[in-house]
Amino acid sequence: MHQTVTVDEWVRRFRAIGLDEAAMRRWHQLFEEENPAGHQSFLEWLGLPAERIAAIRAGTY
């Protein structure tokens, strides 16, 4: 998969539709619960380092 969106762009889009920090955390939690492999792939696609991916998936970011 080719990276076309940065993390900052993704966050700006979430905020533009009204998601606050709590809603974005819930989005990640739901993604992780429903599709852990897809969540991992998505975070890798965004180009995040392994340490940040682990923190996001653990909910400790």
mmJSON file of the N, C-alpha and C atoms, coordinates in Angstrom:
{"data_MODEL":{"atom_site":{
"group_PDB":["ATOM","ATOM","ATOM","ATOM","ATOM","ATOM","ATOM","ATOM","ATOM","ATOM","ATOM","ATOM","ATOM","ATOM","ATOM","ATOM","ATOM","ATOM","ATOM","ATOM","ATOM","ATOM","ATOM","ATOM","ATOM","ATOM","ATOM","ATOM","ATOM","ATOM","ATOM","ATOM","ATOM","ATOM","ATOM","ATOM","ATOM","ATOM","ATOM","ATOM","ATOM","ATOM","ATOM","ATOM","ATOM","ATOM","ATOM","ATOM","ATOM","ATOM","ATOM","ATOM","ATOM","ATOM","ATOM","ATOM","ATOM","ATOM","ATOM","ATOM","ATOM","ATOM","ATOM","ATOM","ATOM","ATOM","ATOM","ATOM","ATOM","ATOM","ATOM","ATOM","ATOM","ATOM","ATOM","ATOM","ATOM","ATOM","ATOM","ATOM","ATOM","ATOM","ATOM","ATOM","ATOM","ATOM","ATOM","ATOM","ATOM","ATOM","ATOM","ATOM","ATOM","ATOM","ATOM","ATOM","ATOM","ATOM","ATOM","ATOM","ATOM","ATOM","ATOM","ATOM","ATOM","ATOM","ATOM","ATOM","ATOM","ATOM","ATOM","ATOM","ATOM","ATOM","ATOM","ATOM","ATOM","ATOM","ATOM","ATOM","ATOM","ATOM","ATOM","ATOM","ATOM","ATOM","ATOM","ATOM","ATOM","ATOM","ATOM","ATOM","ATOM","ATOM","ATOM","ATOM","ATOM","ATOM","ATOM","ATOM","ATOM","ATOM","ATOM","ATOM","ATOM","ATOM","ATOM","ATOM","ATOM","ATOM","ATOM","ATOM","ATOM","ATOM","ATOM","ATOM","ATOM","ATOM","ATOM","ATOM","ATOM","ATOM","ATOM","ATOM","ATOM","ATOM","ATOM","ATOM","ATOM","ATOM","ATOM","ATOM","ATOM","ATOM","ATOM","ATOM","ATOM","ATOM","ATOM","ATOM","ATOM","ATOM","ATOM"],
"id":[1,2,3,4,5,6,7,8,9,10,11,12,13,14,15,16,17,18,19,20,21,22,23,24,25,26,27,28,29,30,31,32,33,34,35,36,37,38,39,40,41,42,43,44,45,46,47,48,49,50,51,52,53,54,55,56,57,58,59,60,61,62,63,64,65,66,67,68,69,70,71,72,73,74,75,76,77,78,79,80,81,82,83,84,85,86,87,88,89,90,91,92,93,94,95,96,97,98,99,100,101,102,103,104,105,106,107,108,109,110,111,112,113,114,115,116,117,118,119,120,121,122,123,124,125,126,127,128,129,130,131,132,133,134,135,136,137,138,139,140,141,142,143,144,145,146,147,148,149,150,151,152,153,154,155,156,157,158,159,160,161,162,163,164,165,166,167,168,169,170,171,172,173,174,175,176,177,178,179,180,181,182,183],
"type_symbol":["N","C","C","N","C","C","N","C","C","N","C","C","N","C","C","N","C","C","N","C","C","N","C","C","N","C","C","N","C","C","N","C","C","N","C","C","N","C","C","N","C","C","N","C","C","N","C","C","N","C","C","N","C","C","N","C","C","N","C","C","N","C","C","N","C","C","N","C","C","N","C","C","N","C","C","N","C","C","N","C","C","N","C","C","N","C","C","N","C","C","N","C","C","N","C","C","N","C","C","N","C","C","N","C","C","N","C","C","N","C","C","N","C","C","N","C","C","N","C","C","N","C","C","N","C","C","N","C","C","N","C","C","N","C","C","N","C","C","N","C","C","N","C","C","N","C","C","N","C","C","N","C","C","N","C","C","N","C","C","N","C","C","N","C","C","N","C","C","N","C","C","N","C","C","N","C","C","N","C","C","N","C","C"],
"label_atom_id":["N","CA","C","N","CA","C","N","CA","C","N","CA","C","N","CA","C","N","CA","C","N","CA","C","N","CA","C","N","CA","C","N","CA","C","N","CA","C","N","CA","C","N","CA","C","N","CA","C","N","CA","C","N","CA","C","N","CA","C","N","CA","C","N","CA","C","N","CA","C","N","CA","C","N","CA","C","N","CA","C","N","CA","C","N","CA","C","N","CA","C","N","CA","C","N","CA","C","N","CA","C","N","CA","C","N","CA","C","N","CA","C","N","CA","C","N","CA","C","N","CA","C","N","CA","C","N","CA","C","N","CA","C","N","CA","C","N","CA","C","N","CA","C","N","CA","C","N","CA","C","N","CA","C","N","CA","C","N","CA","C","N","CA","C","N","CA","C","N","CA","C","N","CA","C","N","CA","C","N","CA","C","N","CA","C","N","CA","C","N","CA","C","N","CA","C","N","CA","C","N","CA","C","N","CA","C","N","CA","C","N","CA","C"],
"label_alt_id":[null,null,null,null,null,null,null,null,null,null,null,null,null,null,null,null,null,null,null,null,null,null,null,null,null,null,null,null,null,null,null,null,null,null,null,null,null,null,null,null,null,null,null,null,null,null,null,null,null,null,null,null,null,null,null,null,null,null,null,null,null,null,null,null,null,null,null,null,null,null,null,null,null,null,null,null,null,null,null,null,null,null,null,null,null,null,null,null,null,null,null,null,null,null,null,null,null,null,null,null,null,null,null,null,null,null,null,null,null,null,null,null,null,null,null,null,null,null,null,null,null,null,null,null,null,null,null,null,null,null,null,null,null,null,null,null,null,null,null,null,null,null,null,null,null,null,null,null,null,null,null,null,null,null,null,null,null,null,null,null,null,null,null,null,null,null,null,null,null,null,null,null,null,null,null,null,null,null,null,null,null,null,null],
"label_comp_id":["MET","MET","MET","HIS","HIS","HIS","GLN","GLN","GLN","THR","THR","THR","VAL","VAL","VAL","THR","THR","THR","VAL","VAL","VAL","ASP","ASP","ASP","GLU","GLU","GLU","TRP","TRP","TRP","VAL","VAL","VAL","ARG","ARG","ARG","ARG","ARG","ARG","PHE","PHE","PHE","ARG","ARG","ARG","ALA","ALA","ALA","ILE","ILE","ILE","GLY","GLY","GLY","LEU","LEU","LEU","ASP","ASP","ASP","GLU","GLU","GLU","ALA","ALA","ALA","ALA","ALA","ALA","MET","MET","MET","ARG","ARG","ARG","ARG","ARG","ARG","TRP","TRP","TRP","HIS","HIS","HIS","GLN","GLN","GLN","LEU","LEU","LEU","PHE","PHE","PHE","GLU","GLU","GLU","GLU","GLU","GLU","GLU","GLU","GLU","ASN","ASN","ASN","PRO","PRO","PRO","ALA","ALA","ALA","GLY","GLY","GLY","HIS","HIS","HIS","GLN","GLN","GLN","SER","SER","SER","PHE","PHE","PHE","LEU","LEU","LEU","GLU","GLU","GLU","TRP","TRP","TRP","LEU","LEU","LEU","GLY","GLY","GLY","LEU","LEU","LEU","PRO","PRO","PRO","ALA","ALA","ALA","GLU","GLU","GLU","ARG","ARG","ARG","ILE","ILE","ILE","ALA","ALA","ALA","ALA","ALA","ALA","ILE","ILE","ILE","ARG","ARG","ARG","ALA","ALA","ALA","GLY","GLY","GLY","THR","THR","THR","TYR","TYR","TYR"],
"label_asym_id":["A","A","A","A","A","A","A","A","A","A","A","A","A","A","A","A","A","A","A","A","A","A","A","A","A","A","A","A","A","A","A","A","A","A","A","A","A","A","A","A","A","A","A","A","A","A","A","A","A","A","A","A","A","A","A","A","A","A","A","A","A","A","A","A","A","A","A","A","A","A","A","A","A","A","A","A","A","A","A","A","A","A","A","A","A","A","A","A","A","A","A","A","A","A","A","A","A","A","A","A","A","A","A","A","A","A","A","A","A","A","A","A","A","A","A","A","A","A","A","A","A","A","A","A","A","A","A","A","A","A","A","A","A","A","A","A","A","A","A","A","A","A","A","A","A","A","A","A","A","A","A","A","A","A","A","A","A","A","A","A","A","A","A","A","A","A","A","A","A","A","A","A","A","A","A","A","A","A","A","A","A","A","A"],
"label_entity_id":["1","1","1","1","1","1","1","1","1","1","1","1","1","1","1","1","1","1","1","1","1","1","1","1","1","1","1","1","1","1","1","1","1","1","1","1","1","1","1","1","1","1","1","1","1","1","1","1","1","1","1","1","1","1","1","1","1","1","1","1","1","1","1","1","1","1","1","1","1","1","1","1","1","1","1","1","1","1","1","1","1","1","1","1","1","1","1","1","1","1","1","1","1","1","1","1","1","1","1","1","1","1","1","1","1","1","1","1","1","1","1","1","1","1","1","1","1","1","1","1","1","1","1","1","1","1","1","1","1","1","1","1","1","1","1","1","1","1","1","1","1","1","1","1","1","1","1","1","1","1","1","1","1","1","1","1","1","1","1","1","1","1","1","1","1","1","1","1","1","1","1","1","1","1","1","1","1","1","1","1","1","1","1"],
"label_seq_id":[1,1,1,2,2,2,3,3,3,4,4,4,5,5,5,6,6,6,7,7,7,8,8,8,9,9,9,10,10,10,11,11,11,12,12,12,13,13,13,14,14,14,15,15,15,16,16,16,17,17,17,18,18,18,19,19,19,20,20,20,21,21,21,22,22,22,23,23,23,24,24,24,25,25,25,26,26,26,27,27,27,28,28,28,29,29,29,30,30,30,31,31,31,32,32,32,33,33,33,34,34,34,35,35,35,36,36,36,37,37,37,38,38,38,39,39,39,40,40,40,41,41,41,42,42,42,43,43,43,44,44,44,45,45,45,46,46,46,47,47,47,48,48,48,49,49,49,50,50,50,51,51,51,52,52,52,53,53,53,54,54,54,55,55,55,56,56,56,57,57,57,58,58,58,59,59,59,60,60,60,61,61,61],
"pdbx_PDB_ins_code":[null,null,null,null,null,null,null,null,null,null,null,null,null,null,null,null,null,null,null,null,null,null,null,null,null,null,null,null,null,null,null,null,null,null,null,null,null,null,null,null,null,null,null,null,null,null,null,null,null,null,null,null,null,null,null,null,null,null,null,null,null,null,null,null,null,null,null,null,null,null,null,null,null,null,null,null,null,null,null,null,null,null,null,null,null,null,null,null,null,null,null,null,null,null,null,null,null,null,null,null,null,null,null,null,null,null,null,null,null,null,null,null,null,null,null,null,null,null,null,null,null,null,null,null,null,null,null,null,null,null,null,null,null,null,null,null,null,null,null,null,null,null,null,null,null,null,null,null,null,null,null,null,null,null,null,null,null,null,null,null,null,null,null,null,null,null,null,null,null,null,null,null,null,null,null,null,null,null,null,null,null,null,null],
"Cartn_x":[0.851,0.0,0.896,0.536,1.301,0.783,1.704,1.292,0.917,-0.282,-0.739,-1.259,-1.374,-1.917,-1.0,-0.707,0.106,-0.797,-0.195,-0.941,-1.611,-0.876,-1.444,-2.658,-2.595,-3.742,-4.932,-4.668,-5.732,-6.4,-5.585,-6.116,-6.921,-6.427,-7.179,-8.543,-8.613,-9.906,-10.833,-10.292,-11.11,-11.658,-10.808,-11.245,-12.277,-12.112,-13.038,-14.448,-14.563,-15.895,-16.382,-15.619,-16.088,-15.551,-14.594,-14.034,-13.049,-13.21,-12.234,-11.27,-10.372,-9.354,-10.006,-11.035,-11.709,-12.348,-12.959,-13.595,-12.55,-11.412,-10.348,-9.786,-9.65,-9.194,-10.197,-11.478,-12.514,-12.481,-12.234,-12.118,-11.004,-9.838,-8.725,-9.082,-9.729,-10.108,-11.042,-12.025,-12.97,-12.277,-11.415,-10.654,-9.834,-9.155,-8.321,-9.159,-10.323,-11.182,-11.739,-12.161,-12.836,-11.897,-10.725,-9.807,-8.366,-7.781,-6.424,-5.383,-5.474,-4.495,-4.672,-5.914,-6.167,-5.704,-5.888,-5.432,-3.919,-3.231,-1.768,-1.352,-1.985,-1.65,-1.891,-3.004,-3.325,-2.259,-1.877,-0.869,0.482,0.824,2.07,1.989,0.818,0.615,0.832,0.455,0.671,2.145,2.974,4.407,4.852,4.029,4.381,5.47,6.36,7.383,6.746,7.416,6.899,6.523,7.313,7.023,5.699,5.449,4.196,3.007,3.194,2.135,1.772,2.776,2.522,1.753,2.129,1.448,-0.004,-0.233,-1.598,-2.437,-1.899,-2.662,-2.927,-2.045,-2.226,-3.085,-3.365,-4.166,-3.396,-2.077,-1.251,-0.55,-1.029,-0.377,-0.805],
"Cartn_y":[-1.177,0.0,1.241,2.205,3.442,4.499,5.141,6.173,7.45,7.92,9.148,10.168,9.786,10.66,10.629,11.792,11.83,11.726,11.445,11.384,12.725,13.813,15.146,15.415,14.998,15.18,14.361,13.142,12.27,12.889,13.378,13.997,15.247,16.056,17.254,16.877,15.797,15.352,14.889,14.144,13.717,14.934,15.907,17.104,17.89,17.907,18.639,18.055,16.763,16.163,16.111,16.761,16.919,15.933,15.093,14.155,14.885,14.683,15.204,14.067,14.345,13.345,12.056,12.171,10.986,10.16,10.822,10.108,9.42,10.082,9.452,8.236,8.306,7.14,5.998,6.33,5.309,4.679,5.499,4.993,3.956,4.284,3.335,2.073,2.232,1.065,0.151,0.741,-0.051,-0.753,-0.049,-0.628,-1.808,-1.607,-2.651,-3.869,-3.631,-4.739,-5.516,-4.814,-5.447,-6.021,-5.409,-5.849,-5.511,-6.248,-5.908,-5.919,-6.872,-6.925,-5.733,-5.352,-4.192,-2.91,-2.821,-1.641,-1.532,-2.639,-2.666,-2.2,-2.746,-2.369,-0.89,-0.375,1.039,1.924,1.605,2.403,2.328,1.157,1.025,1.848,1.834,2.589,4.076,4.539,5.94,6.261,5.235,5.449,5.649,5.217,5.385,4.407,4.833,3.914,2.836,1.722,0.57,0.922,1.781,2.145,2.894,3.787,4.555,3.654,2.746,1.793,0.971,0.484,-0.322,0.477,1.748,2.592,2.842,3.121,3.353,2.095,0.961,-0.283,-0.661,-0.259,-0.533,0.538,1.627,2.711,3.596,3.609,4.375,5.571,5.995,7.096,8.442],
"Cartn_z":[0.0,0.0,0.0,-0.757,-0.903,0.075,0.803,1.766,1.032,1.296,0.654,1.66,2.928,3.954,5.17,5.728,6.938,8.165,9.304,10.562,10.834,10.635,10.885,10.003,8.744,7.852,8.337,8.766,9.254,10.491,11.418,12.639,12.288,11.358,10.94,10.383,9.631,9.088,10.202,11.149,12.287,13.037,13.285,14.008,13.193,11.879,11.014,11.067,11.354,11.454,12.897,13.789,15.158,16.174,15.795,16.766,17.674,18.974,19.924,20.28,21.197,21.573,22.068,22.884,23.422,22.307,21.344,20.233,19.362,19.147,18.357,19.082,20.394,21.167,21.027,21.109,20.973,19.592,18.566,17.197,17.109,17.687,17.696,18.48,19.623,20.433,19.658,19.003,18.228,17.065,16.37,15.264,15.791,16.912,17.505,17.895,18.506,18.939,17.753,16.717,15.598,14.548,14.395,13.34,13.713,14.654,15.098,13.977,13.073,11.974,11.039,10.774,9.936,10.596,11.908,12.65,12.556,12.749,12.628,11.236,10.209,8.83,8.575,9.087,8.91,9.553,10.781,11.481,10.774,10.246,9.472,8.195,7.541,6.312,6.545,7.743,8.094,8.333,8.39,8.556,9.991,10.936,12.349,12.756,13.659,14.162,15.047,15.168,15.917,17.347,17.997,19.389,19.502,18.561,18.602,18.269,17.317,16.98,18.207,18.913,20.109,21.156,21.325,22.311,21.915,20.642,20.163,20.358,19.974,20.076,21.521,22.432,23.85,24.531,23.81,24.375,25.343,25.211,26.148,25.474,24.357,23.639,24.152],
"occupancy":[1.0,1.0,1.0,1.0,1.0,1.0,1.0,1.0,1.0,1.0,1.0,1.0,1.0,1.0,1.0,1.0,1.0,1.0,1.0,1.0,1.0,1.0,1.0,1.0,1.0,1.0,1.0,1.0,1.0,1.0,1.0,1.0,1.0,1.0,1.0,1.0,1.0,1.0,1.0,1.0,1.0,1.0,1.0,1.0,1.0,1.0,1.0,1.0,1.0,1.0,1.0,1.0,1.0,1.0,1.0,1.0,1.0,1.0,1.0,1.0,1.0,1.0,1.0,1.0,1.0,1.0,1.0,1.0,1.0,1.0,1.0,1.0,1.0,1.0,1.0,1.0,1.0,1.0,1.0,1.0,1.0,1.0,1.0,1.0,1.0,1.0,1.0,1.0,1.0,1.0,1.0,1.0,1.0,1.0,1.0,1.0,1.0,1.0,1.0,1.0,1.0,1.0,1.0,1.0,1.0,1.0,1.0,1.0,1.0,1.0,1.0,1.0,1.0,1.0,1.0,1.0,1.0,1.0,1.0,1.0,1.0,1.0,1.0,1.0,1.0,1.0,1.0,1.0,1.0,1.0,1.0,1.0,1.0,1.0,1.0,1.0,1.0,1.0,1.0,1.0,1.0,1.0,1.0,1.0,1.0,1.0,1.0,1.0,1.0,1.0,1.0,1.0,1.0,1.0,1.0,1.0,1.0,1.0,1.0,1.0,1.0,1.0,1.0,1.0,1.0,1.0,1.0,1.0,1.0,1.0,1.0,1.0,1.0,1.0,1.0,1.0,1.0,1.0,1.0,1.0,1.0,1.0,1.0],
"B_iso_or_equiv":[0.0,0.0,0.0,0.0,0.0,0.0,0.0,0.0,0.0,0.0,0.0,0.0,0.0,0.0,0.0,0.0,0.0,0.0,0.0,0.0,0.0,0.0,0.0,0.0,0.0,0.0,0.0,0.0,0.0,0.0,0.0,0.0,0.0,0.0,0.0,0.0,0.0,0.0,0.0,0.0,0.0,0.0,0.0,0.0,0.0,0.0,0.0,0.0,0.0,0.0,0.0,0.0,0.0,0.0,0.0,0.0,0.0,0.0,0.0,0.0,0.0,0.0,0.0,0.0,0.0,0.0,0.0,0.0,0.0,0.0,0.0,0.0,0.0,0.0,0.0,0.0,0.0,0.0,0.0,0.0,0.0,0.0,0.0,0.0,0.0,0.0,0.0,0.0,0.0,0.0,0.0,0.0,0.0,0.0,0.0,0.0,0.0,0.0,0.0,0.0,0.0,0.0,0.0,0.0,0.0,0.0,0.0,0.0,0.0,0.0,0.0,0.0,0.0,0.0,0.0,0.0,0.0,0.0,0.0,0.0,0.0,0.0,0.0,0.0,0.0,0.0,0.0,0.0,0.0,0.0,0.0,0.0,0.0,0.0,0.0,0.0,0.0,0.0,0.0,0.0,0.0,0.0,0.0,0.0,0.0,0.0,0.0,0.0,0.0,0.0,0.0,0.0,0.0,0.0,0.0,0.0,0.0,0.0,0.0,0.0,0.0,0.0,0.0,0.0,0.0,0.0,0.0,0.0,0.0,0.0,0.0,0.0,0.0,0.0,0.0,0.0,0.0,0.0,0.0,0.0,0.0,0.0,0.0],
"pdbx_formal_charge":[null,null,null,null,null,null,null,null,null,null,null,null,null,null,null,null,null,null,null,null,null,null,null,null,null,null,null,null,null,null,null,null,null,null,null,null,null,null,null,null,null,null,null,null,null,null,null,null,null,null,null,null,null,null,null,null,null,null,null,null,null,null,null,null,null,null,null,null,null,null,null,null,null,null,null,null,null,null,null,null,null,null,null,null,null,null,null,null,null,null,null,null,null,null,null,null,null,null,null,null,null,null,null,null,null,null,null,null,null,null,null,null,null,null,null,null,null,null,null,null,null,null,null,null,null,null,null,null,null,null,null,null,null,null,null,null,null,null,null,null,null,null,null,null,null,null,null,null,null,null,null,null,null,null,null,null,null,null,null,null,null,null,null,null,null,null,null,null,null,null,null,null,null,null,null,null,null,null,null,null,null,null,null],
"auth_seq_id":[1,1,1,2,2,2,3,3,3,4,4,4,5,5,5,6,6,6,7,7,7,8,8,8,9,9,9,10,10,10,11,11,11,12,12,12,13,13,13,14,14,14,15,15,15,16,16,16,17,17,17,18,18,18,19,19,19,20,20,20,21,21,21,22,22,22,23,23,23,24,24,24,25,25,25,26,26,26,27,27,27,28,28,28,29,29,29,30,30,30,31,31,31,32,32,32,33,33,33,34,34,34,35,35,35,36,36,36,37,37,37,38,38,38,39,39,39,40,40,40,41,41,41,42,42,42,43,43,43,44,44,44,45,45,45,46,46,46,47,47,47,48,48,48,49,49,49,50,50,50,51,51,51,52,52,52,53,53,53,54,54,54,55,55,55,56,56,56,57,57,57,58,58,58,59,59,59,60,60,60,61,61,61],
"auth_comp_id":["MET","MET","MET","HIS","HIS","HIS","GLN","GLN","GLN","THR","THR","THR","VAL","VAL","VAL","THR","THR","THR","VAL","VAL","VAL","ASP","ASP","ASP","GLU","GLU","GLU","TRP","TRP","TRP","VAL","VAL","VAL","ARG","ARG","ARG","ARG","ARG","ARG","PHE","PHE","PHE","ARG","ARG","ARG","ALA","ALA","ALA","ILE","ILE","ILE","GLY","GLY","GLY","LEU","LEU","LEU","ASP","ASP","ASP","GLU","GLU","GLU","ALA","ALA","ALA","ALA","ALA","ALA","MET","MET","MET","ARG","ARG","ARG","ARG","ARG","ARG","TRP","TRP","TRP","HIS","HIS","HIS","GLN","GLN","GLN","LEU","LEU","LEU","PHE","PHE","PHE","GLU","GLU","GLU","GLU","GLU","GLU","GLU","GLU","GLU","ASN","ASN","ASN","PRO","PRO","PRO","ALA","ALA","ALA","GLY","GLY","GLY","HIS","HIS","HIS","GLN","GLN","GLN","SER","SER","SER","PHE","PHE","PHE","LEU","LEU","LEU","GLU","GLU","GLU","TRP","TRP","TRP","LEU","LEU","LEU","GLY","GLY","GLY","LEU","LEU","LEU","PRO","PRO","PRO","ALA","ALA","ALA","GLU","GLU","GLU","ARG","ARG","ARG","ILE","ILE","ILE","ALA","ALA","ALA","ALA","ALA","ALA","ILE","ILE","ILE","ARG","ARG","ARG","ALA","ALA","ALA","GLY","GLY","GLY","THR","THR","THR","TYR","TYR","TYR"],
"auth_asym_id":["A","A","A","A","A","A","A","A","A","A","A","A","A","A","A","A","A","A","A","A","A","A","A","A","A","A","A","A","A","A","A","A","A","A","A","A","A","A","A","A","A","A","A","A","A","A","A","A","A","A","A","A","A","A","A","A","A","A","A","A","A","A","A","A","A","A","A","A","A","A","A","A","A","A","A","A","A","A","A","A","A","A","A","A","A","A","A","A","A","A","A","A","A","A","A","A","A","A","A","A","A","A","A","A","A","A","A","A","A","A","A","A","A","A","A","A","A","A","A","A","A","A","A","A","A","A","A","A","A","A","A","A","A","A","A","A","A","A","A","A","A","A","A","A","A","A","A","A","A","A","A","A","A","A","A","A","A","A","A","A","A","A","A","A","A","A","A","A","A","A","A","A","A","A","A","A","A","A","A","A","A","A","A"],
"auth_atom_id":["N","CA","C","N","CA","C","N","CA","C","N","CA","C","N","CA","C","N","CA","C","N","CA","C","N","CA","C","N","CA","C","N","CA","C","N","CA","C","N","CA","C","N","CA","C","N","CA","C","N","CA","C","N","CA","C","N","CA","C","N","CA","C","N","CA","C","N","CA","C","N","CA","C","N","CA","C","N","CA","C","N","CA","C","N","CA","C","N","CA","C","N","CA","C","N","CA","C","N","CA","C","N","CA","C","N","CA","C","N","CA","C","N","CA","C","N","CA","C","N","CA","C","N","CA","C","N","CA","C","N","CA","C","N","CA","C","N","CA","C","N","CA","C","N","CA","C","N","CA","C","N","CA","C","N","CA","C","N","CA","C","N","CA","C","N","CA","C","N","CA","C","N","CA","C","N","CA","C","N","CA","C","N","CA","C","N","CA","C","N","CA","C","N","CA","C","N","CA","C","N","CA","C","N","CA","C","N","CA","C","N","CA","C"],
"pdbx_PDB_model_num":[1,1,1,1,1,1,1,1,1,1,1,1,1,1,1,1,1,1,1,1,1,1,1,1,1,1,1,1,1,1,1,1,1,1,1,1,1,1,1,1,1,1,1,1,1,1,1,1,1,1,1,1,1,1,1,1,1,1,1,1,1,1,1,1,1,1,1,1,1,1,1,1,1,1,1,1,1,1,1,1,1,1,1,1,1,1,1,1,1,1,1,1,1,1,1,1,1,1,1,1,1,1,1,1,1,1,1,1,1,1,1,1,1,1,1,1,1,1,1,1,1,1,1,1,1,1,1,1,1,1,1,1,1,1,1,1,1,1,1,1,1,1,1,1,1,1,1,1,1,1,1,1,1,1,1,1,1,1,1,1,1,1,1,1,1,1,1,1,1,1,1,1,1,1,1,1,1,1,1,1,1,1,1]
}}}
